[in-house]
Structure formats: C-alpha cells, structure tokens
Amino acid sequence: TRLQHVSVYKPFFLWSAIRSLSPSSLSPPRGPMALRSFSPAASARSVHPSLTAASLLPSRTGSIIRAPGNIHGGNISLGKHMSSLSSSSNYVRLQEGVNAFFSSLLVSRNSKRRARVLRCATIEEIEAEKSVIEKDAKERMEKTIETVRASFNAVRTGRANPSMLDRVEVEYYGSPVSLKSIAQISTPDGSTLLVQPYDKSSLKAVEKAIVSSDIGLTPNNDGEVIRLSIPQLTSERRKELSKVVAKLTEEGKVAVRNIRRDAIKAYEKLEKEKKLSEDNVKDLSSDLQKVTDEYMKKIETIQKQKEKVCSLKIVGIKFYSHGNGSGLLGDGRRKSCWYEEEIEQNLRWCFALNSILHTGSSQYQDIALLDTKPFGKALVLDGKLQSAEMDEFIYHESLVHPALLHHQNPKHIFIMGGGEGSTAREILRHRTVERVVMCDIDQEVVDFCKSHLLANKEAFFDPRLHVVINDARAELEKRKDKFDVIVGDLADPIEGGPCYKLYTKSFYEETLKPRLNQGGIFVTQAGPAGVFSHTEVFSCIYNTLRHVFRYVVPYSAHIPSYADTWGWVMASDSPFTLDAEKLDSRIRQRIEGENRYVDGETFASASILSKAVRKSLAKETQLYTEGTAKFIYGHGNCTNIAST
C-alpha cells in the first residue's frame, strides 16, 4: 500500500530532474505515462524506455555503470539487476540507483567548472604568498620604526645629541645639502654641540642655516668652529615634550596599523581570486597581527626611553654655591658641581666633578662619562657608578687574576658582560691565553667605551679578543665550544634590570657549567660584601654556587669609589690548592707587566672574611632563583646623571 501511494509522482519527478540536466535531448513523459502508478506486478520498463539499470543502479563493486549516450537518448533496459518492482526491496534498490545516477550526472557536468572555481592553493603557494606580503609589511614597519626614532631624536631634551641637527640643510654652492655631510658634529660634553665644517669658508652658511632652522639654538661662531649650547629644560617644557613624544608615538602606531590593513587587503584579494581559502586568510591575518604587536612594542620601548630622558629630574649632579646666588663663590671661583648616588634609602654618596664628558642612552641603559675630582674619569650606567679611573684596577685585578692563576693552563676565556674592556685587558695580559670571547648585550656601551676609555683601547684591538653583541645566556646556550674560565663581569642585579637572571641557580647549573672544560673555573662579581651590606646579594650568590660546584671561594676587597667592600666568588669542581708563594710564582711566569693590586698575599688575605660575614655565609640558606631573586638597592634609571 505504501509503494502504491508514493509511486504516483515518482516517475514524473524523476523525469523532471533529468530534463533539468539535459533539456535539449529529453522530453517529459506525456499522456498516461505521467501519472501511471506502479503496481507490485508492474514492469520496471514502465518507468521510461530510455532508462536502464546500468545507468541507474550501482554495480556489485559499488561503481555506477553508465554507457555513452545513456543520457542523450538510446534504449535503456533495467536488465538483470531489477526486472520488476514486485517487492519493496526492489523499489528501494531503484531509489538508490536514482540517487547515484543524479550524483554522477552532477559531478560529470560540473567537474571542470568546479576544478576551475573551487581549487585552493597548495601549502607551498600559501607560504609563497604569505612570504611576499609579510616581507613587504615587515620592511615598511621597519622603515616606520626608523622614522619614529629619527623624529624622537629631533626632539630637544636638554642633552647634546648630534642627531638634533639631522634636519638642518645648508645652502652650499647653490645647492641645499645636509649639514652632517659637510661638517663634523661632536659632543664635547653633555650640554654642547660642536660643528666643525670641512670647508671653513662655509661657516657663515652653516651659521645661517642653524639660525633659520626650527631647533631653537643660537650658534656661537668663533671663526674655526660653531658651538651650540643646549639649555636645560624647564618643567613646562618637559611636559610639552612629553606630549610631543606621545603624539609622535601615536603617529607611528597608526602607520603600523595602516600597513597591517594593507596586508590584510592583499590577503582578501587573493581569497577573492580563489588562490586562498577563508581559513588561509584567517591564519595569515593572525600571524600578521603577531608581527604588528611586535612592532607596536618596539615603538612603545622607544617612547619610554625618550620619555625617561624628557622627564629627568635634577638629582644626581648638583651645583652648590655659598649664598651670593651668582653662580660664583665669594673669592670669584665658580661654584662646585657634584655627583650624587643613592646607595641606600637613607645613605647617599657624592663627590665633586670637573666636568661631564659625555651622556647618552642606548636601547638598554643610560650612559654617562664623568670627570671626577677624586677618582678621575668614571663610567656611570643607569645612574650607578660602574668603575672609576683611579681605582678600577682593584676591581678588575681581583675579578680576573685569582681564577686564571688557579687554572692549570687557561687558554680559552669567556666574559659575560665586560663592555668597558677592562676585564679583557687584564685577561689578555696572561701569556697562556689564546682566545677571549667578550659577550655584552649593549653595542652602544661597547662602542662608547672603545672611543672614550683610552686605557682599554689596546685591548679592543688585540686579535685574540672576539667581541660578541648578544645576551650572555643565549650566547652560551647556542655555543658548542667550551672554555677554561668563564668570568661574570655583569652589572649589579638590580630590580627591573637585564642581568639578575644570570645569577640564578638554573643558569649556573643548566647553561654555564656545561660550557666549562674539565677543571674549568667560574668567577663572578657578587655585589657589596661589607659587614652590613653583604646580605643584599653576596651571601645568596655564594650559597647558590655552593649548590652547583664542589669548591667555592668567596673573597672581597675595599674599593674607594664604591664607598664599600666589594665581593667576588670563585667556583670549580676542582680544588683550589695554591698558596701565596705559588701564586706569586705563577704571576711572574704568566702575567706581562706588574700587577698594581693582586699578589699571593693579597689574595690570601682577601679570601679571609671578617667574622660577621663568615658566620652569615655559613648560615645562608636562600638560593638565587628567578622567583626568589634578591636585588641591590636602586633601580635602572638615569635620574642620577642629568646636569643642571
């Protein structure tokens, strides 16, 4: 009964569907054929004389059997697969054959068109398209970063910087040329620019160009050179500059966003051309967003550096007068200039200056070179005194010579940090040394010290020294070679600074120790080691190394410019057995020239700590980890080196 009920419209529906696929060749059934119903005994031929089981039904192997011409006419019979519709099972088999028939027709008719329209790119093609678009986006973003940095450099901040004159153009022999192309520009101190034209006849033209520019400085032409004095910024001007910097930052970010937008449009165009699928575009857009975020962070980093310079407070370097307010003392002498550093919350250390030789800033830290009255030239990074000309030999001889002298035959040395070159200088005095790798993260500090610290100039040009600009941890992790001695001449572990992770147990254990040869020695500066100050980091670093190496020796010495006793820690899996006499013997055999501080007896006494410090080190239980890191008082900033 069910079959009789539905079979009334099946033949006509079937024929209508076939006609829609091939209207030119087929005509709909007419007369009684259109509404003829199937009875259980009806012949399958009554469906239509042009249809056969070969074209409608799947074969035993599951494939559709279809002879050429079946669609466009020709007598087709149901054959042995379905001779009648005498049972419901046969009807179901017919229905399956019809479904397969339509599926085959649709695929056959549209396969070429679909291949042409729906084909998606291969992985290689996707990568090629992505590479071209992403490369273009990155190049444009890099140019945006350069533009932002150049714009920031042109913002006057109270510090002398040659880049302040980058946009000054001089009328030279009838043509406008950049000032820096016809003159040497230098900074003899932190508040003066010196412009020395290669052609003295152009002095007047240079002076005129500076006056007519928008830098707001008045040139002083003495007939040989032009001097530009940089006035200190008022608080109102600093606020204005902060707004200017914020505006330039936003302009840079907008430019980066526009580059991202253009790249996404390029992806969408490829999608419309059917070269990329919608999922491909989503994935590529996600990757592009990561690149965009990376460049946004770069712009923000540059902004923070510039804002820090713009908002400097006059704290570290001060001028003192005695009541007349004129800038001169009662006897006509100029008032004094002092450097001041906060050692603890309630303790500051200061000394008089002759002059500020140079100030600047890098990607990582602020740099200043001061000419001090008691200690000569002094290098200051991030507002913390690093070394002074008069007593740096105490620090660097103590850091280098004990470790190299205790080693049987030190040939290959690795320095973590040491950008000023003094540590390399002392190491290169050892006749056994064949190669020294100095790895410092800050290229600008290295270049600065190479130019300004004349005592280390010879060391920088020694062929045994190889300077690598990289993070020390990353450099040691990627290197396959090993070293006899590794020296840690790092900046102090200051909260927020880049170096504290290089004092951790995990770094010593997993990265540093595997890079030492058998019998190798590690030595590091370990911060203040005075009776009251040794608990800051010295005792913790010592205890951490005790858990990594079998033999650990702490020692200390007083450094006048630091206003404290300083500590070092030497560690190895081989024992330290040399007495004072043997150390002196090795000094004579191995070291060129005479030490100013370290000899056998000096080291022997340096390794005997005071009772209070010894007891404290013996009781120390804290390990230096990233989660439990201890820091020296202070923080990384440049507020201590601005001049008034």
Secondary structure, DSSP 8 states (H G I E B T S, - for coil): -HHHHHTTTHHHHHHHHHHHH-TTT-----THHHH----TT-BGGGG-TT--HHHHSB-TTS-B---TTSTTS-----GGG-SB--SHHHHHHHHHHHHHHHHHHHHHHHHHHHHHHH----HHHHHHHHHHHHHHHHHHHHHHHHHHHHHHHTS--SS--GGGGTT-EEEETTEEEEHHHHEEEEEEETTEEEEEESSGGGHHHHHHHHHHSSS---EEE-SS-EEEE-----HHHHHHHHHHHHHHHHHHHHHHHHHHHHHHHHHHHHHHTTSS-HHHHHHHHHHHHHHHHHHHHHHHHHHHHHHHHHT--S-SEEEE--SSSSSB-TTS-B-EEEEEEEEETTEEEEEEEEEEEEEEE-SS-EEEEEEETTTEEEEEETTEEEEETTTHHHHHHHHHHHHHHHSSS--EEEEEE-TTSHHHHHHTTBTT--EEEEEES-HHHHHHHHHH-GGGHHHHT-TTEEEEES-HHHHHHH----EEEEEEE-----TTSSSGGGGSHHIIIIIIGGGEEEEEEEEEEEEE-STTTTTTTHHHHHHHHHTT-SEEEEEEEEEGGGTEEEEEEEEESS-----HHHHHHHHHHHBSS--SS--HHHHHHHTS--HHHHHHHHH------SSS----SS-S-STTS---
